[in-house]
């Protein structure tokens, strides 16, 4: 099936999620469990472990429609997309049985910790280290993480650490499942300007002792496993941004159709209509790249998906910021009121430009990976 035209199944899924989200958008809690019960949260996870047997294509579609209805679920980027994908692809049979059915049915959540105070976008500078206890075979993790979403509501956090290669002595990335209540694993909420249900945390791991089976997959394949989670993260962030942009744009279009200052609705004036049309075009173009990235990833083309996922995330972030800005501007003073509910998106829309990787780092990636230009760092 061409990535340019959605299948009938995908159209039906999009319509079903949209209807569900619009009827539950104003609820304070329980949306995650209700969405999971309908199979939306675990749509990308393997059927044999309770999932829908789909891929990131379907999961990104779900998140986009939830966002377009004003009910985005940020943890979809983390729990099923990053953690669920990594465990499904690289976890042991025991890890799959323990985590995937629970992630799919919404009874358990998993957070993801990679960013560090002194590492930022440079994952090679990660200082969280894991060493073996020779007496017991346990792992001992020590380090810090920042901007980790939803740790307080997650049952465990998938932590990116580094272990020493016995042959070379160099450090290599590895992923560990750290239970929320593990001794030595503490968290501090970061005071954010974002108006979001999911809170951000700084984590400290002080000699956190984990059993040998806490390591996900092969100790020597850590980098491959890490990037298996980062491509879906970028695609899902694009879906999050596109959904948010669509939501803001819909509010502005509704307002522009009805708001009459002189004899005609303000939407009849090109100064109002054209920027909204441009915002719509940008969102549609970003969605096409997101769909391409998702299809490439689901087809097993990790290299092709890496390029497309980065470009999708870049395009969606830019389109979202512009759509939100133009939507607020369309409403004028009303755009800054709580009543109309889009001013809060001014801050939220910036997230798609900043996280999980900045637009400048994406431009770096495209410059040297796609265009073959020399690196500046």
N, C-alpha and C positions, 0 to 999 in steps of 0.2 A: 504494500500500500504506500502510495506517495505520501511524503511528509507534508505536502502542500494542502492536501484535502483530507479532512478527518473522516475516519470510517463511521459507519452508522452506529457501531457500538460506542465509539468515543463521543459522538453527538448525543447519544442517549445517556451516557454517563454524565456528560456536562450538564444536560438538562435536569437530571435527577439531583445532582449535587447542588445546582443553583436553586432548585425548588426547596430542597432541604435547608440550605443555608439561609434563604430569605425568611423561612418560617421559624427559624431558631436564632436569628442574628441578635435579637434583643435579650436573650437569656444570659444571666450572669454566670452560670456554671453548668457543667454537665454536657457541654457541647462535644467535648472530646470523646466521651463514652458513647454518646448517641451516634456520632459519626463512625466510631469504631464498630458499633453494633451493626451498622448498615454495610460494613466492609470497606469503608472509605480510607481509614487510617492504614490498614495493612494491605491495600490493593496491590502494592508492589512486591509483597513477600511471597515466598513459595507456597503453593497450595498444600503441600504435604505437612507444612507447619502452621496451618490455619490462615494463611494469607490468601489474597485474591489471585495470585499467579500472574499478575501483570508486571509492569516495570515502572521506571521513573516517568515514562510518558504518561501513564495513567495517574500516578501520584501527583505530578506537577499540575495536571489538569484539575484534580480535586482541589489542590491548594489555591490555584488561580480563581476558581469559582467561589470558594469560601471567601477569599479576599474581596472579590467583586461584589459580594453581598454584604460586606462590612463585618465579616466574622472570620478573619484570618487566624489560623492556628500555627503560630511560629514554631512550636515543637515538632510539627510535621517535617520541617527541614532537618531536624536533629534525630529524633527517635526512630522513625521508620526509614528515612532516606539515607542518613549517614550510618547510624549504628546498626539498623536492621540490615542494610545492604552489606556492610562489612562482615557481620556475623553470618549472614546467609552465604556469602561467597567464600569466606575463609575460616569461619568458626569450626570448632570440633562438633561432632555429632551431639555431645552432651550440651554444649553451649547453645546449639540450634534448638534443641528440645526445651531447654530451660527458658530461653528468651524470646524466640520468634513467635510462638503462639500468644504469649502474653503481650508482646508489643503490638501484635495484630489486633487482638480483641480489646485493647485499651486498658487492660488491668495493670500493666506496668509501663513505665516510661524510662528512657535512658537519655542522659545528657552526654555532651561531647566536649572534652577539654583539650585544646591544642595551643591556644594563644598564651604567651607568657609576657610578663612585664618588660623584659629586656630583649625579647625575640621579635615580637610583632610579626611582620610578614615573612621573616627569615626563619623557616622551620629548621634550618640546619643549625641554628643557634639555641635550639631548645635545650634547657639545662635540667629538666626533670629527668632523673636517672633511676634506673631499676637495676638492682644487683641481687644475685642469688645468695641465699643463706646456705652455705655448704652443708650445714648440719641437717637441715630439714628439707631443702629444695624449694623453700618458699621464696617469693620475690619481696624485696624491700624497696618501696618507692619514696623518693624525696624530691620535692620541688614545689613550684607555684604555678598557678594558672589564673588568667583574668578573662573577663567577659565571657563567662560560661553561663548559658541560658538554662533556667529551670532546674537548677541543682536541688532546690528545696522540694520540688514535686517529683523528681526523678528517683527511681529505686536504685540506680547506679549511674556512674559516669564512665564513659569510655575515654580513658586518659592516654594521650600520646606521650610516651616517655622514650628514653634511649637506653640501650644496653651496650655493653662493651663486647666487641667482636673478639673472640678468643684468638683468632688467627692474626688479626691486624692490629688489635688494640684500639681501633677507632670506634666511635659510637655510632650506632645504627638505630633507626626509629622502630618502636614496637608499641602495640596497643594493649591496654590492660582494662579489664572490667573491675571498677572499684565500687563496692557497695556504699550506699549513702552513709551508713552508720559505722564504717570501718574505723577502728581506733587510729588516731593520728590524722584523720581526714577531716579538716575543718573548713568552714566557708564563712564569708563575710559579704553581705549584700552591698552592691555598689549603688550609690545614690544617683539615679539616672533622671534626665529630663523626659525620657520617653514615657508615654502613657500606654503601658503594656501590662497584660496579665502576667506574662513571663518575666521574672526578675533576672538581673544579671549579677554574677557573683565572682569574687576572688576566692581561689581555693589554695589551701596550704596542705601539702602532703609531707608529714614528718615521720619518716621511717614506717610508712604504712605497710603492714605485712599482709601479703596476699598468697593464696595457695598457687601451686604451679599451674593449675588449670585456669587461672585468671588471665593468662596470656592468650590473646586471640590469634589463632592461626600459627603460621611458621615464624619462628624467631628471625629467620634469615630473609623473610619476604616482607618486612615491615613497610618499606617504602611503597611497594606495589599495593599493599593493603590500605595504606594511608590514602593514596590517591584514588583508590576505589571508592572511598567515602567523600573525597573532596569534589569530584566531578558532580555527583548528585547534589551536593550542597550548593554549588553554583547554579545548577539548573533549577533547584527548588527556590533559591533566593530570587531568581528571575521570575518564577511563577508568583511568589509573594509580592514582588514589585509590580508586576503587570496587574494582578488583582487589585492592589491598592490604587493604582493609577486609574483603572476602570471604575472603581467605586467613586473616587473623587470626581472623575469626569461625568459620571451619570448624575451626580448631585448638581453639578454646574449646568449640564444640559437641561435638566428639569427646571432649574431656576431661570435659565435664559429663555426658555419657552414661555414662562408665565409672567416674569417680571416686566412690567410696562411702565416706562418713565414718561414718554410722550404719547404717541399714537399707536406705536407697534411694540411688541415684545423686544427686549434688548438683543435677543438672539438673531433678529433680522439684520442687525448691523454687522458688517463684515469685520469690524474691529473686535467684536466679540466672537463671531462665528468662526473666522479663519483660524485663530489660535487654538480653538477647541478642536477644529478639524485636523490641524497639524498634530495636536497631542494624540488624537485617535490614531492617526497614521503611524506615528512613532511607536505606539503601544502594539499595533498590529504587526509592524516589522519586527519588533523585539520578540513577539510571540512566535513568529516564524523561525527565528534563530533558536529560540528555546526548544521548539518542537524538533528541529533538526538535531540539536544536541542530545535531547532525550532519546530519539530514535537511534542515533549512533551509539549511545551508551548501552541501550537495551540490546543492540545488535552485537555487543562485545568489542566494539572498536574504541578502546580506551584512549588511544592517541588522537583520533579524530574527534572524539567526544571532548577531550581536554581543550582543544582549540575552540570548538563550537560553544562549550559551556562557559568559557571565559568571555567570549564575545556576546553570548546571550545575556550573561549577568551584567556586562557593561551596558549593553543597549537598553535592557530593562530598567536598570538603575537610573540612567539618564532620562528615559521616557517617563518614569514614575515621578521623578522630581519636577519635570516640566509640567506634567499633567496636574499634579497637586498644586503647584504654584499658579498655573493658569486658572484652575478651578476656584481657588481662594480669591484670586483677583477678579474673576467674573462676578462673584457675589459682593465684591466691595467690602464695606464694613460688616455686612452679614457674614462674610466668609471668615471673620475672626471671632464669631460668637460660638458659644457652646451649643446653642440651639441647632445650628446647621451642621455641626460635627465634623468639619473638614480641616479646621485650623490645627487640630492635634496631629494631622498627617504631615504637617510641614516638617516637624522633627523626625517623625517615623520614616518619611520618604528618604531622608538622608542615609538611613541605615543601609539601603540597597546600594548606595555609592561607596560606602565605607567597608561594609562587611559582606562576606567573610574575607574578601581581599579588595583593596582599594582599586579605583579605576586606573590609577597611575601604574600599579603593579600589573594590571591586565594589559595596559599599553606596552609595558616592558616585555611581557610575555609574547605579545603579537609581534613586537619589533624584532626580537631575536629568534623566536621559534618559527614564526610564519614568514617574516620578511628576510630573515637571515642577517640582520644587522648585528654588529658587535655589542656585547653587554657593557653597561656602564658601571656595573657593580659586581 
